[in-house]
Amino acid sequence: YSLLVLYGMINEGGPFRVNLTEVAKRYMASLNETAQGKINSWGLTSDYAYWTEWEDKDIPPVSAEVEWMIYDDCNPSIYKGPPKYNCTGFFSWSVHDGIVCPFALVKNISLPVKYPGLAPKNISLVLNHLPEGPVPYTWGPPGGKLEKEVFSPICHFVAKISFDGYLVYLKNSNTWVPVRVSALANIKEGLVEEDGKLTYHMWGVYFETMWCY
């Protein structure tokens, strides 16, 4: 399923970035028009009055999670030279379709090194802050002479982001009304309801440059 998502997305058009707060504003403006202007305020984060004045664990504010990241469609796809294990690499990520939101989109992952045979290294990637890099990593002691040939694959990546929780608005100055964040689903914006959550697929490009000796 995840690979189908990747291949579907990399065949789309130009860069696109959705703003979750702006989507929520438009949704609330539509509700307020239906309510004849009786909505006084609204919020979706923990600093909104509903959550600062009330401790309602059954109606939490919106939170975000990066469920997974995958990498594929690499060029070149494999390293064909002799194996070497003392390496210096530079790694970077650039987003093509992304989302702006008031939540940290953090994913702790193993560095997706395409050069074979190296010990795994971890990185905490903040998808809100892309482009990221180039981030340097080393394996083994530094060499006196770098390999002339550089292994530099470029890959596509997709990250699935899910939002859970509630927006809450104040109506008639005395009534709190919760709305699940999945109500913001909008196909044109790439926001899809899935199992009661709001999901978005971010995609972009991963760059790796590796010198080994």
Backbone bond lengths (Angstrom), bond angles and torsions (degrees), N, CA, C in turn:
res aa  C-N    CA-C-N  psi(-1)  N-CA   C-N-CA  omega(-1)  CA-C   N-CA-C  phi
1 Y - - - 1.476 - - 1.521 111.50 -
2 S 1.352 116.84 -47.30 1.459 120.60 -176.73 1.526 111.67 -63.97
3 L 1.346 117.55 -37.05 1.461 120.19 178.36 1.523 111.17 -68.35
4 L 1.326 117.37 -35.84 1.460 120.60 176.12 1.519 110.43 -62.88
5 V 1.332 116.37 -39.54 1.463 120.55 176.37 1.521 110.18 -60.49
6 L 1.338 116.72 -45.33 1.465 120.69 -178.67 1.520 110.74 -60.27
7 Y 1.326 117.13 -51.25 1.457 119.62 -176.36 1.525 111.77 -65.99
8 G 1.337 116.69 -31.99 1.453 119.27 176.48 1.516 111.95 -67.17
9 M 1.330 117.05 -38.21 1.456 121.06 -174.95 1.520 112.64 -76.74
10 I 1.337 118.14 -36.54 1.463 118.94 -175.99 1.524 111.65 -73.62
11 N 1.328 117.73 -8.09 1.456 120.75 176.42 1.522 112.26 -97.29
12 E 1.347 116.63 6.15 1.457 120.18 179.35 1.527 110.29 -80.57
13 G 1.344 115.72 -174.45 1.457 121.53 -176.36 1.510 113.61 -82.90
14 G 1.362 115.25 -144.26 1.455 121.91 -173.50 1.511 113.80 -70.36
15 P 1.349 115.50 176.05 1.472 120.95 -177.40 1.522 112.38 -58.80
16 F 1.318 115.66 147.74 1.466 121.70 -177.43 1.519 108.29 -145.96
17 R 1.326 116.68 139.19 1.459 120.87 179.12 1.522 108.21 -138.89
18 V 1.318 116.28 119.91 1.460 121.48 180.00 1.524 108.83 -96.27
19 N 1.333 115.90 143.98 1.460 122.18 178.41 1.524 108.14 -109.56
20 L 1.334 116.80 109.91 1.462 120.94 -175.12 1.525 111.77 -62.35
21 T 1.320 117.96 -39.61 1.465 120.62 -179.89 1.520 110.96 -64.15
22 E 1.336 117.13 -39.70 1.467 120.10 178.28 1.521 111.16 -66.79
23 V 1.329 117.17 -37.73 1.469 120.34 175.69 1.523 109.87 -61.37
24 A 1.338 116.76 -43.00 1.466 121.06 178.48 1.522 111.08 -64.31
25 K 1.329 117.91 -39.01 1.467 121.27 178.56 1.520 111.19 -61.08
26 R 1.327 116.42 -44.34 1.463 119.74 179.58 1.521 110.85 -65.25
27 Y 1.325 116.29 -39.60 1.469 120.55 178.71 1.525 110.21 -62.59
28 M 1.339 116.89 -45.49 1.457 120.25 -178.64 1.525 111.58 -69.27
29 A 1.318 117.98 -33.60 1.462 120.73 176.62 1.520 110.51 -63.00
30 S 1.337 116.21 -39.44 1.463 120.31 177.17 1.525 110.97 -65.68
31 L 1.346 116.84 -42.95 1.466 120.04 177.11 1.521 111.28 -62.44
32 N 1.320 116.64 -41.05 1.464 120.65 -178.08 1.522 111.43 -65.93
33 E 1.332 115.53 -35.25 1.464 118.75 176.70 1.521 110.22 -64.77
34 T 1.339 116.32 -42.23 1.468 120.40 177.37 1.524 110.99 -64.65
35 A 1.344 116.19 -35.47 1.474 121.25 -179.33 1.524 112.27 -84.75
36 Q 1.333 116.28 9.25 1.469 122.12 177.78 1.532 112.05 57.66
37 G 1.330 115.04 41.03 1.453 120.16 174.23 1.508 115.74 75.22
38 K 1.322 117.80 19.07 1.467 120.58 -176.05 1.536 113.64 -90.75
39 I 1.338 117.42 0.49 1.463 120.28 176.92 1.529 108.80 -86.03
40 N 1.312 116.35 119.87 1.466 121.81 -175.57 1.524 113.13 -84.69
41 S 1.331 117.02 -39.01 1.463 121.10 -178.62 1.519 108.88 -163.08
42 W 1.325 115.54 168.82 1.462 120.01 177.42 1.531 108.68 -156.09
43 G 1.330 115.42 163.87 1.454 120.03 177.79 1.513 111.49 -164.20
44 L 1.327 115.94 162.55 1.469 120.36 179.51 1.524 112.60 -134.01
45 T 1.346 117.25 -0.32 1.462 121.67 -179.70 1.525 110.80 -114.01
46 S 1.311 116.32 164.53 1.467 121.75 -172.49 1.521 113.89 -65.94
47 D 1.333 118.33 -14.18 1.463 119.97 178.90 1.527 112.84 -88.79
48 Y 1.338 117.42 2.30 1.467 120.34 176.04 1.528 109.49 -73.19
49 A 1.332 116.72 151.51 1.471 122.92 -172.01 1.520 113.14 -54.76
50 Y 1.333 117.43 -35.32 1.466 119.18 -177.54 1.521 111.17 -58.81
51 W 1.331 116.34 -42.37 1.469 119.49 -176.27 1.526 112.52 -86.37
52 T 1.323 117.79 -22.50 1.465 118.86 175.89 1.523 111.61 -80.07
53 E 1.346 116.79 -24.92 1.468 120.72 -179.04 1.524 112.76 -97.38
54 W 1.343 116.13 -23.19 1.461 120.03 -177.10 1.522 108.82 -130.23
55 E 1.297 116.95 143.75 1.464 121.37 174.69 1.525 108.31 -106.53
56 D 1.311 115.18 85.33 1.463 121.23 -177.18 1.525 108.75 -109.07
57 K 1.323 115.84 97.51 1.461 120.11 -177.89 1.526 112.29 -72.21
58 D 1.327 116.84 -17.35 1.465 119.88 179.48 1.520 111.92 -80.10
59 I 1.321 116.77 -16.95 1.464 121.09 179.63 1.534 107.78 -127.83
60 P 1.321 117.36 77.80 1.467 120.60 -178.38 1.525 111.70 -77.02
61 P 1.329 117.41 155.41 1.464 119.71 173.17 1.523 110.23 -67.65
62 V 1.299 115.87 171.04 1.462 120.82 -179.01 1.535 109.90 -67.23
63 S 1.302 115.42 138.81 1.461 122.38 173.55 1.524 108.29 -131.70
64 A 1.320 116.03 160.77 1.466 120.94 -176.56 1.518 110.79 -125.33
65 E 1.321 115.53 148.98 1.461 121.78 177.40 1.523 109.37 -142.32
66 V 1.329 116.33 134.92 1.469 120.82 170.42 1.520 106.52 -88.73
67 E 1.327 117.02 104.55 1.468 120.87 -173.22 1.523 112.05 -71.38
68 W 1.332 117.04 -43.78 1.455 119.44 179.31 1.526 110.67 -159.71
69 M 1.331 114.49 161.71 1.461 122.36 171.00 1.522 108.20 -133.21
70 I 1.312 116.94 138.67 1.459 121.51 175.84 1.525 109.63 -128.82
71 Y 1.322 115.11 154.74 1.466 122.14 179.58 1.521 108.12 -129.41
72 D 1.328 115.62 137.01 1.468 119.48 178.02 1.524 108.56 -163.73
73 D 1.334 115.03 -174.57 1.460 122.06 178.05 1.529 110.64 57.07
74 C 1.348 116.17 45.30 1.467 121.38 -176.40 1.530 111.22 -84.35
75 N 1.315 116.08 145.26 1.460 121.75 177.49 1.533 109.37 -140.41
76 P 1.350 118.45 113.94 1.470 126.42 -4.25 1.523 111.17 -69.66
77 S 1.313 115.52 155.46 1.464 119.98 -174.14 1.521 112.93 -81.90
78 I 1.343 117.62 -29.13 1.467 120.11 -179.07 1.523 109.88 -141.08
79 Y 1.330 115.28 156.64 1.471 122.16 174.72 1.524 108.42 -89.44
80 K 1.337 117.07 128.36 1.460 120.93 -173.95 1.528 113.36 -111.33
81 G 1.328 117.83 2.63 1.453 120.26 -178.37 1.517 112.43 -85.44
82 P 1.341 117.56 -178.20 1.472 121.28 177.97 1.523 110.20 -67.19
83 P 1.337 117.91 144.38 1.470 120.49 -178.40 1.522 112.01 -69.11
84 K 1.324 115.85 133.59 1.465 122.87 175.68 1.524 107.15 -138.14
85 Y 1.330 116.16 146.01 1.466 118.58 -167.84 1.528 114.01 -122.92
86 N 1.321 118.22 -0.68 1.460 121.26 170.58 1.526 107.08 -102.88
87 C 1.315 116.05 111.39 1.462 119.68 -168.62 1.528 111.82 -138.56
88 T 1.313 114.60 153.71 1.461 122.94 168.43 1.520 107.20 -124.80
89 G 1.317 116.31 126.94 1.455 120.35 -177.58 1.515 112.16 -128.78
90 F 1.324 115.33 152.46 1.463 122.30 174.46 1.523 107.80 -124.60
91 F 1.333 115.84 133.48 1.460 121.22 -171.02 1.529 109.54 -131.61
92 S 1.322 116.23 137.25 1.462 119.81 179.57 1.519 110.51 -147.99
93 W 1.333 114.90 158.06 1.458 123.07 -178.58 1.521 108.59 -131.50
94 S 1.318 116.59 139.13 1.458 121.98 176.74 1.523 108.63 -132.82
95 V 1.328 117.02 135.39 1.462 120.62 -175.76 1.523 110.45 -92.25
96 H 1.316 116.30 142.53 1.466 123.29 175.36 1.523 109.28 -105.12
97 D 1.312 117.11 -57.93 1.467 122.76 173.08 1.515 107.71 -112.17
98 G 1.329 117.62 118.31 1.459 120.86 -175.94 1.513 112.47 -134.36
99 I 1.326 115.42 -178.19 1.453 121.28 -178.98 1.523 109.39 -137.11
100 V 1.327 116.05 137.82 1.460 123.30 174.56 1.519 107.28 -101.40
101 C 1.326 116.96 127.85 1.463 120.35 -178.94 1.523 109.16 -154.79
102 P 1.341 118.18 160.51 1.468 121.10 -178.32 1.523 113.76 -84.01
103 F 1.324 117.17 28.77 1.467 121.92 -178.41 1.522 109.08 -129.18
104 A 1.330 116.21 144.18 1.466 120.52 177.20 1.527 109.56 -74.98
105 L 1.310 116.08 121.09 1.467 121.63 179.33 1.522 107.94 -98.07
106 V 1.320 115.46 84.32 1.461 122.26 -173.24 1.525 109.89 -106.92
107 K 1.322 115.85 134.59 1.457 121.00 175.57 1.525 108.77 -132.43
108 N 1.337 115.64 119.36 1.462 120.93 174.91 1.525 108.27 -87.95
109 I 1.314 116.46 116.03 1.463 120.98 -172.32 1.526 110.34 -134.70
110 S 1.316 114.66 163.14 1.462 119.82 166.18 1.523 107.64 -77.46
111 L 1.306 116.60 136.19 1.457 120.47 178.92 1.533 108.95 -55.54
112 P 1.336 118.42 125.27 1.471 120.40 -173.39 1.526 112.92 -79.13
113 V 1.332 116.03 60.01 1.467 121.10 -175.74 1.531 109.84 -67.23
114 K 1.321 116.43 127.78 1.460 121.05 178.21 1.534 112.19 -92.15
115 Y 1.331 116.86 -18.23 1.463 120.31 174.15 1.528 107.77 -69.06
116 P 1.346 119.09 129.94 1.468 121.09 -171.14 1.528 113.86 -80.30
117 G 1.329 114.83 154.21 1.453 121.42 167.50 1.507 116.78 86.78
118 L 1.325 119.15 4.15 1.459 121.11 -177.23 1.522 111.17 -96.89
119 A 1.331 115.96 148.49 1.464 120.79 178.55 1.527 109.80 -64.79
120 P 1.341 117.23 142.77 1.468 119.71 -179.03 1.521 112.22 -66.52
121 K 1.313 115.46 147.25 1.463 122.85 173.49 1.523 108.05 -130.90
122 N 1.331 116.23 148.12 1.459 121.16 -175.95 1.522 111.37 -102.03
123 I 1.324 114.47 152.70 1.460 121.18 176.27 1.521 108.47 -144.27
124 S 1.320 116.42 143.76 1.461 122.17 173.93 1.523 106.95 -101.37
125 L 1.320 115.68 106.44 1.464 121.55 -173.65 1.526 109.61 -98.92
126 V 1.328 116.51 126.31 1.468 121.80 178.54 1.527 107.51 -102.42
127 L 1.318 116.60 104.56 1.460 120.64 -172.93 1.520 112.33 -68.86
128 N 1.349 117.84 -22.12 1.466 119.79 175.75 1.522 111.36 -64.07
129 H 1.339 117.11 -26.71 1.456 121.24 -170.85 1.523 113.43 -100.06
130 L 1.312 117.79 13.21 1.455 118.90 177.38 1.523 110.05 -69.72
131 P 1.361 120.35 142.08 1.461 124.66 10.97 1.525 113.13 -75.01
132 E 1.322 115.50 146.03 1.460 124.06 -179.86 1.521 109.09 -120.70
133 G 1.326 115.76 132.60 1.451 119.10 173.64 1.513 112.67 114.50
134 P 1.350 116.01 -176.79 1.468 125.28 3.38 1.526 112.40 -75.74
135 V 1.340 115.35 132.83 1.461 122.64 -179.95 1.527 108.22 -99.10
136 P 1.342 118.87 123.91 1.467 120.49 -178.18 1.529 112.62 -88.06
137 Y 1.316 115.83 141.68 1.466 122.90 172.30 1.519 108.00 -138.23
138 T 1.342 116.64 149.71 1.464 120.59 178.47 1.520 110.57 -128.52
139 W 1.319 114.66 151.36 1.463 122.87 173.28 1.526 106.94 -126.88
140 G 1.318 116.39 121.65 1.456 120.23 179.56 1.518 112.37 78.57
141 P 1.338 116.55 179.87 1.468 120.94 -179.26 1.520 111.03 -72.30
142 P 1.332 116.90 153.91 1.472 119.08 177.50 1.520 110.95 -65.36
143 G 1.301 116.03 142.39 1.456 120.70 -178.79 1.517 111.82 -93.34
144 G 1.317 115.57 156.46 1.456 119.54 177.98 1.517 112.33 -76.15
145 K 1.314 116.30 -23.16 1.455 120.54 -177.56 1.519 108.97 -140.67
146 L 1.313 116.11 123.53 1.456 119.95 179.98 1.523 110.63 -80.20
147 E 1.305 114.64 150.61 1.461 121.12 174.68 1.525 109.27 -61.35
148 K 1.316 116.44 135.64 1.461 119.54 -179.61 1.524 111.56 -66.97
149 E 1.326 115.72 -38.46 1.458 118.92 -179.11 1.526 109.96 -85.89
150 V 1.295 116.21 131.77 1.462 123.11 -178.51 1.521 108.87 -107.33
151 F 1.329 116.36 133.93 1.465 121.06 175.06 1.527 107.43 -92.56
152 S 1.333 116.59 114.75 1.470 120.91 -173.07 1.524 111.74 -132.08
153 P 1.329 117.90 72.75 1.460 119.35 177.35 1.531 111.79 -74.56
154 I 1.306 115.08 148.71 1.464 122.98 172.71 1.522 106.81 -121.33
155 C 1.328 116.68 126.73 1.465 121.76 -175.81 1.527 110.14 -125.81
156 H 1.311 116.12 159.52 1.460 121.37 168.48 1.525 108.97 -95.27
157 F 1.318 115.91 149.10 1.464 120.08 174.27 1.522 109.90 -132.17
158 V 1.320 115.06 153.66 1.467 122.50 172.57 1.517 107.97 -130.70
159 A 1.321 116.48 137.16 1.463 122.45 175.23 1.525 108.72 -122.79
160 K 1.326 115.88 130.48 1.460 120.23 176.50 1.524 109.00 -93.81
161 I 1.328 115.90 123.03 1.460 122.30 -179.28 1.517 108.18 -114.14
162 S 1.327 116.28 133.17 1.463 120.10 177.96 1.519 109.85 -122.47
163 F 1.323 114.91 142.69 1.458 122.74 176.98 1.521 108.08 -117.16
164 D 1.324 115.69 133.69 1.458 121.26 179.85 1.522 108.45 -131.47
165 G 1.337 116.45 158.52 1.454 119.99 178.49 1.524 111.65 113.31
166 Y 1.327 115.39 -157.27 1.465 120.72 -169.98 1.523 112.85 -134.43
167 L 1.339 114.29 148.40 1.449 121.83 156.57 1.526 106.00 -90.30
168 V 1.308 117.28 149.19 1.466 121.13 174.69 1.522 107.88 -132.30
169 Y 1.344 116.39 138.14 1.462 118.97 174.45 1.523 110.48 -127.75
170 L 1.329 114.43 155.26 1.464 122.21 -179.93 1.518 108.58 -102.71
171 K 1.330 115.91 122.75 1.461 122.01 -177.68 1.521 109.68 -116.03
172 N 1.322 115.37 136.31 1.474 122.08 178.48 1.526 112.26 57.31
173 S 1.322 116.23 26.00 1.471 123.01 176.60 1.521 114.63 63.91
174 N 1.344 117.70 5.31 1.473 117.74 -177.26 1.527 114.50 -145.30
175 T 1.319 118.15 0.87 1.461 120.16 -176.28 1.528 110.19 -127.11
176 W 1.343 115.53 119.41 1.463 120.87 175.70 1.528 109.41 -87.86
177 V 1.323 116.97 131.35 1.467 121.36 -178.65 1.532 109.06 -124.38
178 P 1.347 118.29 117.07 1.469 120.81 177.98 1.529 111.85 -87.82
179 V 1.310 115.90 146.48 1.464 122.56 177.04 1.528 107.39 -136.76
180 R 1.321 117.41 128.25 1.468 119.36 178.40 1.529 109.93 -64.14
181 V 1.323 115.44 142.03 1.457 120.04 -177.65 1.524 111.45 -62.31
182 S 1.321 117.95 -22.65 1.469 121.04 178.08 1.522 111.92 -62.96
183 A 1.349 117.38 -15.24 1.465 120.53 176.67 1.526 111.61 -65.75
184 L 1.328 117.61 -15.51 1.462 121.55 179.56 1.524 112.69 -83.82
185 A 1.325 117.53 3.73 1.466 120.95 -179.50 1.525 110.37 -53.20
186 N 1.325 115.40 132.40 1.454 121.75 -177.41 1.527 107.52 -154.92
187 I 1.309 116.41 108.40 1.464 120.99 -175.03 1.526 111.39 -59.03
188 K 1.333 117.88 -39.48 1.460 120.87 -179.00 1.524 111.83 -62.07
189 E 1.326 116.58 -29.56 1.462 121.30 179.39 1.533 111.73 -90.67
190 G 1.329 117.14 -3.69 1.455 120.45 -177.77 1.517 113.66 80.17
191 L 1.333 117.35 13.45 1.465 122.58 -179.49 1.522 108.92 -98.61
192 V 1.329 116.61 120.57 1.464 121.82 -172.07 1.522 109.86 -125.22
193 E 1.336 116.56 137.64 1.467 121.26 174.72 1.518 108.68 -81.19
194 E 1.337 115.81 130.61 1.457 120.88 -179.88 1.523 109.13 -147.41
195 D 1.327 116.37 114.84 1.469 122.03 179.36 1.524 112.06 54.85
196 G 1.320 116.07 41.00 1.456 120.90 177.59 1.512 114.88 81.55
197 K 1.343 117.19 -2.95 1.462 121.10 179.20 1.527 109.95 -108.82
198 L 1.317 115.21 163.86 1.457 121.74 173.91 1.523 107.40 -100.29
199 T 1.326 117.53 125.79 1.464 120.21 -175.58 1.525 111.31 -120.49
200 Y 1.317 114.11 153.24 1.466 121.34 178.14 1.527 107.96 -146.00
201 H 1.319 116.75 139.50 1.462 121.37 177.27 1.529 109.23 -107.29
202 M 1.324 114.77 113.59 1.464 121.74 175.54 1.527 108.99 -91.50
203 W 1.319 116.85 139.22 1.461 117.23 175.38 1.521 111.14 -138.82
204 G 1.312 114.22 156.63 1.449 119.47 -177.85 1.515 111.21 -168.80
205 V 1.322 115.65 -156.26 1.462 121.92 -173.44 1.525 109.63 -125.61
206 Y 1.326 115.43 137.67 1.471 123.62 177.78 1.521 108.61 -111.60
207 F 1.330 116.03 132.38 1.463 122.16 -179.00 1.529 109.58 -117.88
208 E 1.306 116.13 134.32 1.468 122.13 177.58 1.529 108.81 -130.67
209 T 1.314 116.31 130.62 1.465 121.37 175.35 1.519 107.80 -128.32
210 M 1.334 116.92 118.09 1.462 121.32 -170.91 1.531 111.08 -127.06
211 W 1.348 114.59 125.82 1.462 121.64 170.38 1.520 108.10 -109.36
212 C 1.315 117.51 129.41 1.467 120.90 179.15 1.531 109.59 -130.06
213 Y 1.341 115.88 154.48 1.459 120.45 -173.36 1.516 110.66 -148.52
